[in-house]
């Protein structure tokens, strides 16, 4: 069973959030790099048309709530 494009994006976004957070804790990110910029750089070109700030926010909210409980 293949993943849908939305499922692929959710996986990429979730992974991007984790890596961004790790790099940020280690101080390994330039100050001007936002989470949105970081994720945008990790999404393959063929999926970028389906990426939105709302989807990133939704995944971020879910991941934050899940890890804080």
PyMOL Python script that loads the backbone (N, CA, C, O; Angstrom):
from pymol import cmd

cmd.read_pdbstr("""\
ATOM      1  N   UNK A   1       0.836  -1.177   0.000  1.00  0.00           N
ATOM      2  CA  UNK A   1       0.000   0.000   0.000  1.00  0.00           C
ATOM      3  C   UNK A   1       0.886   1.247   0.000  1.00  0.00           C
ATOM      4  O   UNK A   1       1.733   1.410   0.879  1.00  0.00           O
ATOM      5  N   UNK A   2       0.696   2.101  -0.958  1.00  0.00           N
ATOM      6  CA  UNK A   2       1.472   3.335  -1.055  1.00  0.00           C
ATOM      7  C   UNK A   2       0.841   4.440  -0.210  1.00  0.00           C
ATOM      8  O   UNK A   2      -0.378   4.501  -0.050  1.00  0.00           O
ATOM      9  N   UNK A   3       1.692   5.306   0.322  1.00  0.00           N
ATOM     10  CA  UNK A   3       1.200   6.455   1.065  1.00  0.00           C
ATOM     11  C   UNK A   3       0.636   7.486   0.104  1.00  0.00           C
ATOM     12  O   UNK A   3       1.109   7.615  -1.025  1.00  0.00           O
ATOM     13  N   UNK A   4      -0.375   8.220   0.551  1.00  0.00           N
ATOM     14  CA  UNK A   4      -0.887   9.331  -0.245  1.00  0.00           C
ATOM     15  C   UNK A   4       0.102  10.481  -0.132  1.00  0.00           C
ATOM     16  O   UNK A   4       0.973  10.468   0.738  1.00  0.00           O
ATOM     17  N   UNK A   5      -0.023  11.468  -0.997  1.00  0.00           N
ATOM     18  CA  UNK A   5       0.860  12.628  -0.925  1.00  0.00           C
ATOM     19  C   UNK A   5       0.711  13.359   0.405  1.00  0.00           C
ATOM     20  O   UNK A   5       1.699  13.849   0.952  1.00  0.00           O
ATOM     21  N   UNK A   6      -0.519  13.442   0.936  1.00  0.00           N
ATOM     22  CA  UNK A   6      -0.727  14.118   2.219  1.00  0.00           C
ATOM     23  C   UNK A   6      -0.041  13.340   3.335  1.00  0.00           C
ATOM     24  O   UNK A   6       0.561  13.944   4.223  1.00  0.00           O
ATOM     25  N   UNK A   7      -0.119  12.027   3.307  1.00  0.00           N
ATOM     26  CA  UNK A   7       0.560  11.213   4.312  1.00  0.00           C
ATOM     27  C   UNK A   7       2.072  11.391   4.227  1.00  0.00           C
ATOM     28  O   UNK A   7       2.754  11.464   5.249  1.00  0.00           O
ATOM     29  N   UNK A   8       2.583  11.461   3.016  1.00  0.00           N
ATOM     30  CA  UNK A   8       4.021  11.698   2.839  1.00  0.00           C
ATOM     31  C   UNK A   8       4.414  13.054   3.411  1.00  0.00           C
ATOM     32  O   UNK A   8       5.433  13.176   4.090  1.00  0.00           O
ATOM     33  N   UNK A   9       3.606  14.069   3.136  1.00  0.00           N
ATOM     34  CA  UNK A   9       3.894  15.407   3.649  1.00  0.00           C
ATOM     35  C   UNK A   9       3.866  15.434   5.171  1.00  0.00           C
ATOM     36  O   UNK A   9       4.726  16.053   5.797  1.00  0.00           O
ATOM     37  N   UNK A  10       2.898  14.776   5.761  1.00  0.00           N
ATOM     38  CA  UNK A  10       2.810  14.731   7.222  1.00  0.00           C
ATOM     39  C   UNK A  10       4.059  14.084   7.809  1.00  0.00           C
ATOM     40  O   UNK A  10       4.590  14.566   8.809  1.00  0.00           O
ATOM     41  N   UNK A  11       4.530  13.009   7.207  1.00  0.00           N
ATOM     42  CA  UNK A  11       5.753  12.349   7.680  1.00  0.00           C
ATOM     43  C   UNK A  11       6.960  13.267   7.536  1.00  0.00           C
ATOM     44  O   UNK A  11       7.786  13.357   8.445  1.00  0.00           O
ATOM     45  N   UNK A  12       7.065  13.937   6.414  1.00  0.00           N
ATOM     46  CA  UNK A  12       8.193  14.847   6.172  1.00  0.00           C
ATOM     47  C   UNK A  12       8.155  16.020   7.140  1.00  0.00           C
ATOM     48  O   UNK A  12       9.186  16.400   7.696  1.00  0.00           O
ATOM     49  N   UNK A  13       6.977  16.593   7.346  1.00  0.00           N
ATOM     50  CA  UNK A  13       6.827  17.728   8.262  1.00  0.00           C
ATOM     51  C   UNK A  13       7.174  17.306   9.683  1.00  0.00           C
ATOM     52  O   UNK A  13       7.913  18.009  10.372  1.00  0.00           O
ATOM     53  N   UNK A  14       6.655  16.178  10.124  1.00  0.00           N
ATOM     54  CA  UNK A  14       6.926  15.688  11.473  1.00  0.00           C
ATOM     55  C   UNK A  14       8.422  15.463  11.680  1.00  0.00           C
ATOM     56  O   UNK A  14       8.982  15.858  12.703  1.00  0.00           O
ATOM     57  N   UNK A  15       9.046  14.841  10.726  1.00  0.00           N
ATOM     58  CA  UNK A  15      10.489  14.616  10.797  1.00  0.00           C
ATOM     59  C   UNK A  15      11.238  15.952  10.782  1.00  0.00           C
ATOM     60  O   UNK A  15      12.209  16.128  11.518  1.00  0.00           O
ATOM     61  N   UNK A  16      10.794  16.877   9.958  1.00  0.00           N
ATOM     62  CA  UNK A  16      11.427  18.192   9.888  1.00  0.00           C
ATOM     63  C   UNK A  16      11.345  18.940  11.206  1.00  0.00           C
ATOM     64  O   UNK A  16      12.300  19.600  11.615  1.00  0.00           O
ATOM     65  N   UNK A  17      10.194  18.835  11.872  1.00  0.00           N
ATOM     66  CA  UNK A  17      10.023  19.479  13.179  1.00  0.00           C
ATOM     67  C   UNK A  17      11.010  18.896  14.186  1.00  0.00           C
ATOM     68  O   UNK A  17      11.645  19.636  14.938  1.00  0.00           O
ATOM     69  N   UNK A  18      11.138  17.582  14.201  1.00  0.00           N
ATOM     70  CA  UNK A  18      12.054  16.920  15.138  1.00  0.00           C
ATOM     71  C   UNK A  18      13.500  17.340  14.880  1.00  0.00           C
ATOM     72  O   UNK A  18      14.230  17.667  15.815  1.00  0.00           O
ATOM     73  N   UNK A  19      13.903  17.332  13.634  1.00  0.00           N
ATOM     74  CA  UNK A  19      15.283  17.693  13.298  1.00  0.00           C
ATOM     75  C   UNK A  19      15.542  19.166  13.568  1.00  0.00           C
ATOM     76  O   UNK A  19      16.597  19.525  14.090  1.00  0.00           O
ATOM     77  N   UNK A  20      14.585  20.026  13.216  1.00  0.00           N
ATOM     78  CA  UNK A  20      14.717  21.454  13.476  1.00  0.00           C
ATOM     79  C   UNK A  20      14.906  21.700  14.971  1.00  0.00           C
ATOM     80  O   UNK A  20      15.778  22.469  15.376  1.00  0.00           O
ATOM     81  N   UNK A  21      14.085  21.045  15.785  1.00  0.00           N
ATOM     82  CA  UNK A  21      14.169  21.210  17.236  1.00  0.00           C
ATOM     83  C   UNK A  21      15.525  20.762  17.775  1.00  0.00           C
ATOM     84  O   UNK A  21      16.115  21.420  18.632  1.00  0.00           O
ATOM     85  N   UNK A  22      16.007  19.638  17.263  1.00  0.00           N
ATOM     86  CA  UNK A  22      17.308  19.133  17.688  1.00  0.00           C
ATOM     87  C   UNK A  22      18.427  20.106  17.316  1.00  0.00           C
ATOM     88  O   UNK A  22      19.272  20.435  18.149  1.00  0.00           O
ATOM     89  N   UNK A  23      18.429  20.561  16.073  1.00  0.00           N
ATOM     90  CA  UNK A  23      19.447  21.525  15.639  1.00  0.00           C
ATOM     91  C   UNK A  23      19.354  22.828  16.432  1.00  0.00           C
ATOM     92  O   UNK A  23      20.369  23.433  16.777  1.00  0.00           O
ATOM     93  N   UNK A  24      18.131  23.243  16.713  1.00  0.00           N
ATOM     94  CA  UNK A  24      17.941  24.480  17.454  1.00  0.00           C
ATOM     95  C   UNK A  24      18.497  24.345  18.876  1.00  0.00           C
ATOM     96  O   UNK A  24      19.147  25.265  19.372  1.00  0.00           O
ATOM     97  N   UNK A  25      18.250  23.213  19.531  1.00  0.00           N
ATOM     98  CA  UNK A  25      18.782  22.973  20.880  1.00  0.00           C
ATOM     99  C   UNK A  25      20.301  22.982  20.894  1.00  0.00           C
ATOM    100  O   UNK A  25      20.925  23.471  21.836  1.00  0.00           O
ATOM    101  N   UNK A  26      20.882  22.439  19.845  1.00  0.00           N
ATOM    102  CA  UNK A  26      22.344  22.367  19.757  1.00  0.00           C
ATOM    103  C   UNK A  26      22.972  23.676  19.289  1.00  0.00           C
ATOM    104  O   UNK A  26      24.194  23.818  19.298  1.00  0.00           O
ATOM    105  N   UNK A  27      22.137  24.636  18.878  1.00  0.00           N
ATOM    106  CA  UNK A  27      22.650  25.903  18.367  1.00  0.00           C
ATOM    107  C   UNK A  27      23.281  25.771  16.995  1.00  0.00           C
ATOM    108  O   UNK A  27      24.180  26.535  16.644  1.00  0.00           O
ATOM    109  N   UNK A  28      22.813  24.801  16.217  1.00  0.00           N
ATOM    110  CA  UNK A  28      23.401  24.520  14.914  1.00  0.00           C
ATOM    111  C   UNK A  28      22.609  25.123  13.743  1.00  0.00           C
ATOM    112  O   UNK A  28      22.840  24.763  12.589  1.00  0.00           O
ATOM    113  N   UNK A  29      21.681  26.033  14.039  1.00  0.00           N
ATOM    114  CA  UNK A  29      20.910  26.688  12.984  1.00  0.00           C
ATOM    115  C   UNK A  29      21.248  28.169  12.950  1.00  0.00           C
ATOM    116  O   UNK A  29      21.436  28.786  13.998  1.00  0.00           O
ATOM    117  N   UNK A  30      21.328  28.743  11.764  1.00  0.00           N
ATOM    118  CA  UNK A  30      21.456  30.198  11.704  1.00  0.00           C
ATOM    119  C   UNK A  30      20.225  30.841  12.343  1.00  0.00           C
ATOM    120  O   UNK A  30      19.132  30.279  12.281  1.00  0.00           O
ATOM    121  N   UNK A  31      20.389  31.987  12.942  1.00  0.00           N
ATOM    122  CA  UNK A  31      19.292  32.646  13.656  1.00  0.00           C
ATOM    123  C   UNK A  31      18.106  32.991  12.759  1.00  0.00           C
ATOM    124  O   UNK A  31      16.973  33.036  13.238  1.00  0.00           O
ATOM    125  N   UNK A  32      18.337  33.229  11.497  1.00  0.00           N
ATOM    126  CA  UNK A  32      17.264  33.687  10.621  1.00  0.00           C
ATOM    127  C   UNK A  32      16.485  32.553   9.943  1.00  0.00           C
ATOM    128  O   UNK A  32      15.625  32.824   9.105  1.00  0.00           O
ATOM    129  N   UNK A  33      16.764  31.302  10.284  1.00  0.00           N
ATOM    130  CA  UNK A  33      16.061  30.175   9.687  1.00  0.00           C
ATOM    131  C   UNK A  33      14.826  29.868  10.526  1.00  0.00           C
ATOM    132  O   UNK A  33      14.924  29.622  11.728  1.00  0.00           O
ATOM    133  N   UNK A  34      13.660  29.885   9.876  1.00  0.00           N
ATOM    134  CA  UNK A  34      12.427  29.547  10.566  1.00  0.00           C
ATOM    135  C   UNK A  34      12.091  28.081  10.328  1.00  0.00           C
ATOM    136  O   UNK A  34      12.649  27.432   9.443  1.00  0.00           O
ATOM    137  N   UNK A  35      11.180  27.583  11.126  1.00  0.00           N
ATOM    138  CA  UNK A  35      10.710  26.213  10.947  1.00  0.00           C
ATOM    139  C   UNK A  35      10.128  26.038   9.550  1.00  0.00           C
ATOM    140  O   UNK A  35      10.364  25.020   8.899  1.00  0.00           O
ATOM    141  N   UNK A  36       9.371  27.026   9.091  1.00  0.00           N
ATOM    142  CA  UNK A  36       8.770  26.949   7.757  1.00  0.00           C
ATOM    143  C   UNK A  36       9.834  26.855   6.668  1.00  0.00           C
ATOM    144  O   UNK A  36       9.713  26.048   5.747  1.00  0.00           O
ATOM    145  N   UNK A  37      10.874  27.680   6.773  1.00  0.00           N
ATOM    146  CA  UNK A  37      11.974  27.634   5.799  1.00  0.00           C
ATOM    147  C   UNK A  37      12.646  26.268   5.809  1.00  0.00           C
ATOM    148  O   UNK A  37      12.925  25.692   4.758  1.00  0.00           O
ATOM    149  N   UNK A  38      12.901  25.762   7.002  1.00  0.00           N
ATOM    150  CA  UNK A  38      13.576  24.479   7.160  1.00  0.00           C
ATOM    151  C   UNK A  38      12.761  23.366   6.516  1.00  0.00           C
ATOM    152  O   UNK A  38      13.304  22.555   5.765  1.00  0.00           O
ATOM    153  N   UNK A  39      11.476  23.322   6.801  1.00  0.00           N
ATOM    154  CA  UNK A  39      10.616  22.277   6.237  1.00  0.00           C
ATOM    155  C   UNK A  39      10.507  22.427   4.728  1.00  0.00           C
ATOM    156  O   UNK A  39      10.548  21.432   4.004  1.00  0.00           O
ATOM    157  N   UNK A  40      10.371  23.641   4.249  1.00  0.00           N
ATOM    158  CA  UNK A  40      10.260  23.873   2.807  1.00  0.00           C
ATOM    159  C   UNK A  40      11.472  23.315   2.064  1.00  0.00           C
ATOM    160  O   UNK A  40      11.339  22.817   0.947  1.00  0.00           O
ATOM    161  N   UNK A  41      12.642  23.395   2.675  1.00  0.00           N
ATOM    162  CA  UNK A  41      13.858  22.880   2.042  1.00  0.00           C
ATOM    163  C   UNK A  41      13.911  21.352   2.026  1.00  0.00           C
ATOM    164  O   UNK A  41      14.659  20.768   1.242  1.00  0.00           O
ATOM    165  N   UNK A  42      13.123  20.699   2.887  1.00  0.00           N
ATOM    166  CA  UNK A  42      13.171  19.241   2.962  1.00  0.00           C
ATOM    167  C   UNK A  42      12.098  18.554   2.123  1.00  0.00           C
ATOM    168  O   UNK A  42      12.160  17.345   1.900  1.00  0.00           O
ATOM    169  N   UNK A  43      11.123  19.316   1.664  1.00  0.00           N
ATOM    170  CA  UNK A  43      10.017  18.730   0.897  1.00  0.00           C
ATOM    171  C   UNK A  43      10.435  18.557  -0.563  1.00  0.00           C
ATOM    172  O   UNK A  43      10.908  19.507  -1.187  1.00  0.00           O
ATOM    173  N   UNK A  44      10.268  17.371  -1.104  1.00  0.00           N
ATOM    174  CA  UNK A  44      10.589  17.150  -2.517  1.00  0.00           C
ATOM    175  C   UNK A  44       9.736  18.045  -3.422  1.00  0.00           C
ATOM    176  O   UNK A  44       8.593  18.366  -3.097  1.00  0.00           O
ATOM    177  N   UNK A  45      10.295  18.432  -4.533  1.00  0.00           N
ATOM    178  CA  UNK A  45       9.623  19.343  -5.464  1.00  0.00           C
ATOM    179  C   UNK A  45       8.234  18.860  -5.872  1.00  0.00           C
ATOM    180  O   UNK A  45       7.310  19.663  -6.000  1.00  0.00           O
ATOM    181  N   UNK A  46       8.084  17.555  -6.077  1.00  0.00           N
ATOM    182  CA  UNK A  46       6.795  17.043  -6.555  1.00  0.00           C
ATOM    183  C   UNK A  46       5.686  17.119  -5.504  1.00  0.00           C
ATOM    184  O   UNK A  46       4.520  16.897  -5.828  1.00  0.00           O
ATOM    185  N   UNK A  47       6.031  17.431  -4.252  1.00  0.00           N
ATOM    186  CA  UNK A  47       5.024  17.551  -3.203  1.00  0.00           C
ATOM    187  C   UNK A  47       4.794  18.997  -2.751  1.00  0.00           C
ATOM    188  O   UNK A  47       3.837  19.269  -2.025  1.00  0.00           O
ATOM    189  N   UNK A  48       5.654  19.918  -3.170  1.00  0.00           N
ATOM    190  CA  UNK A  48       5.570  21.298  -2.694  1.00  0.00           C
ATOM    191  C   UNK A  48       4.249  21.974  -3.028  1.00  0.00           C
ATOM    192  O   UNK A  48       3.798  22.843  -2.282  1.00  0.00           O
ATOM    193  N   UNK A  49       3.630  21.596  -4.118  1.00  0.00           N
ATOM    194  CA  UNK A  49       2.364  22.240  -4.496  1.00  0.00           C
ATOM    195  C   UNK A  49       1.253  21.909  -3.504  1.00  0.00           C
ATOM    196  O   UNK A  49       0.264  22.638  -3.425  1.00  0.00           O
ATOM    197  N   UNK A  50       1.397  20.838  -2.759  1.00  0.00           N
ATOM    198  CA  UNK A  50       0.376  20.428  -1.787  1.00  0.00           C
ATOM    199  C   UNK A  50       0.710  20.865  -0.361  1.00  0.00           C
ATOM    200  O   UNK A  50      -0.089  20.663   0.553  1.00  0.00           O
ATOM    201  N   UNK A  51       1.875  21.457  -0.170  1.00  0.00           N
ATOM    202  CA  UNK A  51       2.308  21.917   1.145  1.00  0.00           C
ATOM    203  C   UNK A  51       1.669  23.263   1.458  1.00  0.00           C
ATOM    204  O   UNK A  51       1.554  24.123   0.585  1.00  0.00           O
ATOM    205  N   UNK A  52       1.253  23.439   2.712  1.00  0.00           N
ATOM    206  CA  UNK A  52       0.689  24.726   3.124  1.00  0.00           C
ATOM    207  C   UNK A  52       1.129  25.029   4.553  1.00  0.00           C
ATOM    208  O   UNK A  52       1.481  24.133   5.320  1.00  0.00           O
ATOM    209  N   UNK A  53       1.099  26.308   4.884  1.00  0.00           N
ATOM    210  CA  UNK A  53       1.421  26.722   6.249  1.00  0.00           C
ATOM    211  C   UNK A  53       0.422  26.121   7.230  1.00  0.00           C
ATOM    212  O   UNK A  53       0.779  25.790   8.361  1.00  0.00           O
ATOM    213  N   UNK A  54      -0.820  25.982   6.804  1.00  0.00           N
ATOM    214  CA  UNK A  54      -1.853  25.409   7.666  1.00  0.00           C
ATOM    215  C   UNK A  54      -1.531  23.949   8.015  1.00  0.00           C
ATOM    216  O   UNK A  54      -1.717  23.527   9.156  1.00  0.00           O
ATOM    217  N   UNK A  55      -1.049  23.184   7.033  1.00  0.00           N
ATOM    218  CA  UNK A  55      -0.695  21.793   7.291  1.00  0.00           C
ATOM    219  C   UNK A  55       0.497  21.717   8.243  1.00  0.00           C
ATOM    220  O   UNK A  55       0.506  20.892   9.156  1.00  0.00           O
ATOM    221  N   UNK A  56       1.497  22.566   8.039  1.00  0.00           N
ATOM    222  CA  UNK A  56       2.649  22.604   8.943  1.00  0.00           C
ATOM    223  C   UNK A  56       2.176  22.943  10.355  1.00  0.00           C
ATOM    224  O   UNK A  56       2.591  22.302  11.321  1.00  0.00           O
ATOM    225  N   UNK A  57       1.306  23.950  10.476  1.00  0.00           N
ATOM    226  CA  UNK A  57       0.786  24.346  11.789  1.00  0.00           C
ATOM    227  C   UNK A  57       0.008  23.213  12.450  1.00  0.00           C
ATOM    228  O   UNK A  57       0.147  22.978  13.650  1.00  0.00           O
ATOM    229  N   UNK A  58      -0.807  22.515  11.671  1.00  0.00           N
ATOM    230  CA  UNK A  58      -1.610  21.419  12.201  1.00  0.00           C
ATOM    231  C   UNK A  58      -0.720  20.287  12.723  1.00  0.00           C
ATOM    232  O   UNK A  58      -0.951  19.757  13.810  1.00  0.00           O
ATOM    233  N   UNK A  59       0.291  19.926  11.944  1.00  0.00           N
ATOM    234  CA  UNK A  59       1.210  18.865  12.370  1.00  0.00           C
ATOM    235  C   UNK A  59       2.006  19.321  13.587  1.00  0.00           C
ATOM    236  O   UNK A  59       2.188  18.550  14.529  1.00  0.00           O
ATOM    237  N   UNK A  60       2.481  20.559  13.578  1.00  0.00           N
ATOM    238  CA  UNK A  60       3.235  21.095  14.712  1.00  0.00           C
ATOM    239  C   UNK A  60       2.385  21.077  15.981  1.00  0.00           C
ATOM    240  O   UNK A  60       2.857  20.681  17.047  1.00  0.00           O
ATOM    241  N   UNK A  61       1.138  21.504  15.861  1.00  0.00           N
ATOM    242  CA  UNK A  61       0.235  21.501  17.012  1.00  0.00           C
ATOM    243  C   UNK A  61       0.035  20.090  17.549  1.00  0.00           C
ATOM    244  O   UNK A  61       0.090  19.874  18.759  1.00  0.00           O
ATOM    245  N   UNK A  62      -0.194  19.133  16.661  1.00  0.00           N
ATOM    246  CA  UNK A  62      -0.380  17.745  17.074  1.00  0.00           C
ATOM    247  C   UNK A  62       0.864  17.191  17.756  1.00  0.00           C
ATOM    248  O   UNK A  62       0.776  16.579  18.820  1.00  0.00           O
ATOM    249  N   UNK A  63       2.019  17.409  17.140  1.00  0.00           N
ATOM    250  CA  UNK A  63       3.277  16.903  17.708  1.00  0.00           C
ATOM    251  C   UNK A  63       3.538  17.543  19.070  1.00  0.00           C
ATOM    252  O   UNK A  63       3.959  16.866  20.008  1.00  0.00           O
ATOM    253  N   UNK A  64       3.289  18.840  19.176  1.00  0.00           N
ATOM    254  CA  UNK A  64       3.514  19.543  20.453  1.00  0.00           C
ATOM    255  C   UNK A  64       2.609  18.998  21.546  1.00  0.00           C
ATOM    256  O   UNK A  64       3.063  18.743  22.662  1.00  0.00           O
ATOM    257  N   UNK A  65       1.327  18.816  21.230  1.00  0.00           N
ATOM    258  CA  UNK A  65       0.394  18.299  22.228  1.00  0.00           C
ATOM    259  C   UNK A  65       0.733  16.871  22.623  1.00  0.00           C
ATOM    260  O   UNK A  65       0.611  16.500  23.791  1.00  0.00           O
ATOM    261  N   UNK A  66       1.154  16.076  21.662  1.00  0.00           N
ATOM    262  CA  UNK A  66       1.477  14.675  21.925  1.00  0.00           C
ATOM    263  C   UNK A  66       2.699  14.543  22.823  1.00  0.00           C
ATOM    264  O   UNK A  66       2.722  13.701  23.720  1.00  0.00           O
ATOM    265  N   UNK A  67       3.704  15.360  22.591  1.00  0.00           N
ATOM    266  CA  UNK A  67       4.945  15.258  23.365  1.00  0.00           C
ATOM    267  C   UNK A  67       4.858  15.950  24.717  1.00  0.00           C
ATOM    268  O   UNK A  67       5.684  15.697  25.593  1.00  0.00           O
ATOM    269  N   UNK A  68       3.880  16.808  24.895  1.00  0.00           N
ATOM    270  CA  UNK A  68       3.777  17.503  26.180  1.00  0.00           C
ATOM    271  C   UNK A  68       2.905  16.767  27.183  1.00  0.00           C
ATOM    272  O   UNK A  68       2.829  17.150  28.350  1.00  0.00           O
ATOM    273  N   UNK A  69       2.244  15.705  26.722  1.00  0.00           N
ATOM    274  CA  UNK A  69       1.362  14.985  27.664  1.00  0.00           C
ATOM    275  C   UNK A  69       2.045  13.794  28.281  1.00  0.00           C
ATOM    276  O   UNK A  69       1.443  13.088  29.089  1.00  0.00           O
TER     277      UNK A  69
END
""", "prot")
cmd.dss("prot")
cmd.show_as("cartoon", "prot")
cmd.util.cbc("prot")
cmd.orient("prot")
